[in-house]
Amino acid sequence: MPRRQTSPPAAQAEGRVRLQAGRTSPLVSLSKRTLVHELQVHQVELEQQNEELLRAHRELVAARDRFIDLFDFAPVAYLTLDRDGRIVEANLTAAAEFGIDRSSMLSRHFVRFVALPDADRWQRVAERAFRRKELMRTELLLLRADGTDFQAELDCRRVMRLDARAQLRVTLTDASQRRLAERNRRIAAGASTARDVERRALALGLHEGLGQQLAALKLHLGALALPKDATDNQTMVAAMAAELDEAMNLVRQMSTDLHPLMLEDLGLGAALDWLTRDIAVRLGLRTELHIDEDTAGVDEALAIPIYRLTELALTHFAQFVVAGISIELVQRPRDLVLLFQSVPGHVRSEAPLRPMMVLPEAFKDQVHLLGGRLMFSELPGDIRRVCVSLGVQPGKPRGPGPSDGQV
């Protein structure tokens, strides 16, 4: 009988079977022993194959567990969307980012997590991503389960399933911190530029304004030494007194522009009253000021920003928008509210009201640095309102902080 070629595992199995065959009775016929031998070899081969399959299964399970850990606990959010925009897969990071249970996210349309202003743009981006193979990147304003929004950067790529159905893999990262850092850098650069502008303005005012008036006074003093009659001397002294008054007014104005000393001497209410009256006279703006008595204790850390915000807002409104504005400062339990509202019947006919909603960047930056909130609203009668809410913690000194109030 020809000798059968065996593989190494089969040779091992055959060796084990021969050991067992040596213990069998010699009365068993050769054919039966051969059949039993073949069956035993086959059995050992199956056992070895089963061990290999079990080992491969254990390795696959370990690899699957590692993949699940990498997917679920990745530092960025992963989503898979079907052709209708429904979420079919989401990792734990995505669920935590949106503040919702993962099971509640699945089968929901992703557009429900997109803020209304960006909903149409997301639909267009998704349509283009499904038509193309290359990666598409966009930024959207997204909504969490509690209603808060955040700026996110999305990378979208189309993938094909084994059943030839297209899906969209989306990688989502929160861009709010990056935007915040960029804004803080811009504010810091703007503050440095503003200081340089302020210094140049101060130098120009001292040189062109006060310097020229002092030079004129020096000339008049020299002229007094010349022989003149009493009438000429009185006229010259009166002119010098007028020039001194102008110089003092200029110094006072420059000092107020640099720092309103009235805040320290008379408090925030008196300083705002003087400011609104001064702007009304200089810029032709009708103003109405209402100050809550509870705001009398506002400390300097918050009083100066409120003064500057009022100055910026009134200057802006007078130049572009309205001829009449109402200012209100109200102390509430957890925040301090500064309201600017157009006065009915005092609107410039040549300028629309819409620019009232587009405040200067310096105004927005100041509110941001104070940790406050800026809100706009339109009221019946074509009235516009701008509200600044600055947080104040009960029982603590009033100062910059997050706002908890609602307007």
C-alpha positions in Angstrom: 0.0 0.0 0.0 1.6 3.4 -1.0 2.6 5.6 1.8 0.3 8.7 2.2 1.9 12.2 2.1 0.9 14.0 5.2 1.1 17.6 6.3 2.9 18.5 9.6 -0.4 18.8 11.6 -1.6 15.6 10.0 1.8 13.9 10.8 1.4 14.9 14.4 -2.1 13.5 14.5 -1.0 10.3 12.8 1.8 9.9 15.4 -0.7 10.2 18.2 -3.0 7.6 16.6 -0.1 5.2 16.2 0.6 5.3 19.9 -3.0 4.5 20.5 -2.9 1.7 17.9 0.0 0.0 19.6 -2.3 -0.7 22.5 -5.1 -2.3 20.4 -5.6 -6.1 20.2 -3.7 -7.9 17.4 -7.0 -9.7 16.6 -8.4 -6.7 14.9 -8.1 -7.1 11.1 -5.8 -4.9 9.1 -8.6 -3.2 7.2 -10.4 -2.3 10.4 -7.3 -1.0 11.9 -6.6 1.1 8.8 -10.1 2.6 8.9 -10.0 3.3 12.6 -6.6 4.9 12.0 -7.8 7.2 9.3 -10.8 8.2 11.4 -8.7 9.0 14.4 -6.2 11.0 12.3 -9.2 13.0 10.9 -10.5 13.5 14.4 -7.2 14.9 15.6 -6.9 17.2 12.6 -10.4 18.5 13.3 -9.5 19.2 16.9 -6.3 21.0 15.8 -8.3 23.1 13.3 -10.9 23.9 16.0 -8.1 25.1 18.3 -6.8 27.4 15.4 -10.3 28.7 14.8 -10.8 29.4 18.5 -7.4 31.2 18.6 -8.4 33.3 15.6 -11.8 34.0 17.1 -10.2 35.3 20.3 -7.8 37.5 18.3 -10.7 38.9 16.3 -12.7 39.6 19.5 -9.7 41.4 21.0 -9.3 43.4 17.7 -13.0 44.3 17.7 -12.8 45.4 21.3 -9.8 47.6 20.5 -11.6 49.1 17.6 -14.7 49.8 19.7 -12.6 51.5 22.3 -10.8 53.6 19.7 -14.2 54.6 18.1 -16.1 55.3 21.2 -13.5 57.1 23.2 -11.8 59.0 20.4 -11.0 62.7 21.2 -13.3 63.8 18.3 -16.9 63.0 17.6 -17.7 60.4 14.8 -21.0 60.1 13.1 -22.3 58.0 10.2 -25.3 59.3 8.2 -27.4 57.6 5.7 -28.6 59.0 2.4 -31.6 60.7 4.1 -29.4 62.4 6.7 -30.3 60.1 9.6 -27.6 59.2 12.2 -26.9 55.4 12.0 -23.7 55.4 14.0 -22.3 57.7 16.7 -19.5 57.3 19.2 -19.7 58.2 22.9 -17.8 61.5 22.3 -20.5 62.6 19.9 -23.2 61.8 22.4 -21.3 63.7 25.1 -20.7 66.7 22.8 -24.4 67.0 22.1 -25.4 66.2 25.7 -27.7 63.4 24.8 -27.8 59.6 25.2 -26.4 57.8 22.2 -29.4 55.6 21.7 -31.5 58.7 21.5 -29.3 60.1 18.7 -29.6 57.1 16.4 -32.2 57.3 13.6 -32.7 61.1 14.2 -32.0 63.5 11.3 -28.7 65.3 11.9 -30.2 68.6 10.7 -32.2 68.7 14.0 -28.9 69.4 15.7 -28.0 72.2 13.4 -28.9 75.8 14.3 -31.6 77.3 12.1 -29.4 79.9 10.4 -27.1 77.1 9.2 -29.7 74.4 8.4 -29.9 75.2 4.6 -26.2 75.4 4.3 -25.8 72.0 5.9 -28.3 70.5 3.4 -26.3 71.9 0.5 -23.0 70.6 1.9 -24.5 67.1 2.5 -25.8 66.9 -1.0 -22.4 67.8 -2.5 -20.6 65.4 -0.2 -22.8 62.5 -1.3 -22.0 63.4 -5.0 -18.2 63.6 -4.5 -15.5 61.3 -3.3 -13.1 63.9 -1.9 -13.2 65.2 1.7 -15.5 68.2 2.3 -14.9 70.6 5.3 -17.3 73.1 6.7 -18.2 75.0 9.9 -21.7 75.0 11.4 -23.4 76.4 14.4 -24.8 73.3 16.2 -27.2 72.9 19.0 -26.9 70.8 22.2 -29.8 69.0 23.9 -30.0 71.8 26.5 -30.5 74.5 23.7 -27.0 76.0 23.9 -25.1 76.4 20.7 -21.5 75.9 19.7 -19.3 76.4 16.6 -18.1 73.1 15.1 -15.8 72.1 12.3 -17.1 69.1 10.2 -15.1 66.8 7.9 -17.5 64.8 5.6 -16.5 61.9 3.3 -18.7 59.5 1.3 -18.2 55.8 1.8 -19.9 52.8 0.1 -21.2 49.8 2.1 -21.0 46.2 0.9 -24.6 46.4 -0.3 -23.6 49.4 -2.5 -25.5 52.0 -0.4 -23.7 55.3 0.2 -23.2 56.7 3.7 -21.6 59.9 5.0 -18.8 59.7 7.6 -18.6 62.9 9.6 -15.9 63.9 11.9 -16.9 66.7 14.3 -14.7 68.9 16.5 -15.7 71.8 18.7 -14.2 75.0 17.2 -15.6 77.3 20.0 -12.3 77.4 21.9 -10.3 78.1 18.8 -12.7 80.9 17.8 -12.5 82.2 21.4 -8.7 82.2 21.2 -8.7 84.0 17.9 -11.1 86.6 19.2 -9.1 87.2 22.3 -6.0 87.6 20.1 -7.9 90.1 17.9 -9.1 92.0 21.0 -5.6 92.1 22.4 -4.2 93.4 19.1 -7.1 95.9 18.9 -6.4 97.1 22.4 -2.8 97.7 21.6 -3.8 99.7 18.5 -6.4 101.6 20.4 -3.7 102.6 23.0 -1.5 103.9 20.2 -4.3 105.8 18.6 -5.2 107.3 22.0 -1.6 108.4 22.6 -1.4 110.0 19.2 -4.6 111.8 19.8 -3.4 113.0 23.2 -0.1 114.2 21.7 -1.9 116.0 18.9 -4.3 117.6 21.3 -1.4 118.8 23.5 0.6 120.1 20.6 -2.0 121.6 18.3 -4.6 122.6 20.9 -3.1 123.4 24.2 0.3 124.3 22.8 -1.1 126.8 20.4 -3.2 128.4 23.1 -0.3 128.7 25.4 1.8 130.2 22.6 -1.0 132.8 22.0 -1.0 133.7 25.7 2.7 134.2 25.6 2.4 136.6 22.7 -0.3 138.5 24.5 1.7 138.7 27.7 4.6 140.2 25.7 2.3 142.7 24.1 1.2 143.9 27.6 4.7 145.1 28.3 4.4 147.6 25.5 3.0 151.0 26.4 -0.8 151.1 25.6 -3.8 152.9 27.0 -6.0 151.3 29.6 -8.7 150.4 27.1 -6.3 148.3 25.0 -4.9 146.6 28.0 -8.4 145.6 29.2 -9.3 144.3 25.8 -6.1 142.2 25.7 -6.7 140.9 29.3 -10.2 139.9 28.3 -8.9 138.0 25.3 -6.3 136.3 27.4 -9.0 135.2 29.9 -11.0 133.7 27.1 -8.0 131.8 25.8 -7.3 130.5 29.3 -10.9 129.3 29.6 -10.5 127.5 26.3 -7.3 125.9 27.4 -8.9 124.8 30.7 -11.8 123.3 28.8 -9.4 121.5 26.5 -7.5 120.1 29.5 -10.7 119.1 31.2 -12.0 117.3 28.0 -8.7 115.5 27.5 -8.7 114.4 31.1 -12.3 113.1 30.9 -11.5 111.2 27.7 -8.6 109.5 29.4 -10.5 108.7 32.7 -13.8 110.1 33.9 -12.9 111.5 37.3 -16.6 112.1 37.9 -17.1 108.4 38.5 -14.9 108.5 41.5 -16.2 111.9 42.8 -20.0 111.6 42.2 -20.6 108.0 41.3 -21.9 106.2 38.2 -25.4 107.8 38.1 -24.0 111.4 38.0 -21.3 110.4 35.5 -23.9 108.9 33.1 -26.2 111.9 33.5 -23.4 114.2 32.6 -22.2 112.0 29.7 -25.7 111.7 28.1 -26.3 115.5 28.4 -22.8 116.3 26.9 -23.3 113.9 24.0 -26.8 115.2 23.4 -25.5 118.8 23.1 -22.4 117.9 21.0 -24.1 115.4 18.6 -27.7 116.7 18.5 -29.1 113.5 20.1 -32.1 113.5 22.3 -31.5 111.2 25.3 -33.6 109.9 28.1 -31.8 108.3 31.1 -33.4 106.1 33.7 -31.2 104.6 36.5 -32.3 102.1 39.1 -31.6 103.2 42.6 -30.1 99.8 43.4 -27.2 100.5 41.0 -25.7 103.1 43.4 -23.3 100.5 44.8 -21.8 99.4 41.5 -18.0 99.3 42.1 -15.4 100.9 39.8 -14.4 97.6 38.1 -17.9 97.6 36.5 -18.8 101.3 36.6 -16.0 102.3 34.1 -16.9 99.7 31.5 -20.6 100.7 31.7 -19.6 104.3 31.2 -17.5 103.4 28.2 -20.2 101.2 26.7 -22.7 104.0 27.0 -20.3 106.5 25.4 -19.7 104.1 22.5 -23.3 103.3 22.0 -24.6 106.8 22.0 -21.9 108.0 19.7 -22.7 105.2 17.3 -26.5 105.8 17.4 -26.1 109.6 17.0 -23.9 109.2 13.9 -25.8 106.5 12.0 -29.2 105.8 13.3 -31.6 107.7 15.5 -32.1 111.2 16.8 -33.7 109.9 20.1 -32.5 107.2 22.4 -33.5 105.9 25.8 -30.9 104.5 28.2 -31.9 102.4 31.2 -29.6 100.8 33.9 -31.4 98.2 36.0 -30.1 96.0 38.8 -31.6 92.6 39.0 -30.9 89.8 41.5 -28.2 88.1 39.4 -27.2 90.6 36.8 -26.9 94.2 35.8 -28.8 95.2 32.7 -27.9 98.2 30.4 -30.7 98.9 27.8 -30.6 101.2 24.8 -33.9 101.7 23.0 -34.9 104.0 20.2 -37.4 106.7 21.2 -40.6 106.6 19.1 -41.1 109.7 17.0 -37.4 110.7 17.0 -36.0 108.7 14.1 -33.8 110.3 11.5 -35.7 110.0 8.2 -32.5 109.8 6.1 -31.1 106.8 8.0 -32.6 103.3 8.5 -32.9 101.8 12.0 -31.1 98.5 11.0 -27.6 99.9 11.7 -28.6 100.2 15.3 -28.2 96.4 15.4 -24.7 96.6 14.0 -22.7 97.9 16.9 -19.0 98.8 16.7 -16.6 95.9 17.3 -15.1 97.8 20.3 -18.5 97.6 21.9 -18.9 93.9 21.3 -15.4 93.2 22.5 -16.0 95.1 25.7 -19.1 93.0 26.4 -17.2 89.8 25.6 -14.3 90.7 28.0 -16.8 91.4 30.8 -18.3 87.9 30.3 -21.7 89.5 29.4 -24.3 88.9 26.8 -25.5 91.1 24.0 -29.0 90.8 22.7 -31.1 92.6 20.1 -34.8 92.8 19.7 -37.4 94.6 17.6 -40.5 96.0 19.3 -43.9 97.1 17.9 -43.8 100.6 16.5 -40.5 100.2 14.6 -38.5 100.3 17.9 -35.1 98.7 18.3 -33.6 97.6 21.6 -30.0 96.7 22.4 -29.6 94.9 25.8 -26.3 94.2 27.6 -26.5 91.8 30.5 -23.6 91.7 32.9 -23.6 88.9 35.5 -23.5 89.7 39.2 -23.3 86.9 41.8 -25.5 87.5 44.9 -23.5 88.4 48.0 -20.3 89.2 46.1 -18.8 92.4 44.9 -20.3 93.5 41.6 -17.9 93.0 38.7 -17.4 91.1 35.5 -18.9 87.6 35.3 -21.2 85.3 33.5 -24.8 86.3 33.0 -27.8 84.3 34.2 -30.6 86.7 33.4 -33.1 86.6 30.6 -34.4 89.7 28.8 
